[in-house]
Amino acid sequence: MARDRNNVISNVRGNGTYIGFDTFNSKVADSLHLWLAKSGIHVARTGPSTFGLRPALILGPKHAANLRDSLLSFDHNHQFNDQYR
């Protein structure tokens, strides 16, 4: 996925229940964080432009596909209204 979203997501790492990735900068991270929350996906900001995923052990293929689809549909140029801030 990082290859498909190389302008947004980089340095994907981890295995199993510990997954992390970086974004281009903190502004993109802010926007992505709001986008994922709007999509019903809760992730941890572990740094200014870094995300950490600590999925529950019930994370299944359907949940992973939802995360993948939300990340792939993210447009870092999208402007959010205050409802999601």
Secondary structure, DSSP 8 states (H G I E B T S, - for coil): -TTTTTTTEEEEEEETTEEEEEESSHHHHHHHHHHHHHTT---EEEETTEEEE---TT--HHHHHHHHHHHHH--TT----GGG-
